[in-house]
Amino acid sequence: MDLKTSSDARHPTPGMSRNIFIFLVVLSIGGVAIMDYSVKYGLWYWVAMSVVSGGVSIALAWRAAAEAGETARGHLTRQVFHWTALIVGLLLIFFLQNAEALTPTTSGMMALLMLALTTTLAGVHFRPRLAILGGIQALTFVVAALTEEFFWILLVLILVIVVADIVIRQRFARNAT
């Protein structure tokens, strides 16, 4: 019989966490490509990405608190303020873009950097796995800053993530049986 311990209650099922994690990585990487190809939708993409990232973080905290039989009110309030600060920062970046103080590509890069920092800090303060996601986002920022052919590197990176996930799932499935 498999009983959950209190530490297990704080973490959703591994498959769900992995799927959410990969989904957020792909969305984060895709943001820079969108800024390169569609300046018009860049702001809305990053704001939506912030809402999705914050929503996932808040939902995971809510679920963990419910499974542990705890109240999550204070924790959730801090997270809402945390992720709202990112949205305000993004709006300020795109205010500078509209004032022609930043180029669209620079705005997209700044948005990714802010998202990486906010996600890393969410990992430090709320959910440790988010710090890993923030690190991947920061690495994506560095790769995008150092190369002009970001889209192709982006495509290879997404494929590597998907293949790695498939391999890891197969290994866990084999070990479980």
Residue, then its C-alpha position, 0 to 999 in steps of 0.5 A: m500500500d502506497l501512503k502519501t507523506s506530507s512531503d509528497a502532498r506538496h508535489p503534484t504527480p510527476g507526470m503532470s509536473r513534467n508536462i507543465f514544466i515542458f509546456l512552460v519551457v516551450l512557451s518561454i522559448g517561443g516568446v523571443a521568436i514571436m517578438d522577432y516575427s510579430v512585434k504587434y503581438g509581442l506584448w500580449y504574448w509576454v503578458a499572457m505568458s506571465v499570466v500562464s506562468g503565474g497561474v501554474s505557480i498559484a495552482l500548484a501552491w493551492r493544490a499542495a496546500a489543499e492536499a496537505g490540509e493547510t490554508a494557502r491564503g497568505h502564500l497565494t497573496r504573495q504569489v499574486f503580488h509576485w506575478t503581478a509585478l512581472i506584468v507591470g514590469l512588462l508593461l513598462i518595457f513595452f511602454l519604452q518600446n512604444a516611446e521608441a527607446l527600445t527596439p522590438t527585439t530588445s523589448g522581447m529579450m528584456a521581457l524574457l529576462m524579466l520572466a527568467l528572473t521572476t520565475t527563478l525567484a518564484g522557485v526560490h520562494f515558492r516552488p523549487r522546480l520553478a528555479i530550474l525553469g527560470g534557469i532554462q529561460a535565462l539560458t534561452f536569453v543568453v543563446a538568443a543574445l549570442t546568435e542571430e539564428f535563434f529560431w533554428i537553435l530554438l527548434v533544436l532546443i525544443l526537440v531536445i527537450v521533447v526527446a529527453d522527456i520521452v526518454i526519461r518517461q520510458r526509463f521510469a516506466r521500465n523501472a516501475t515494472 
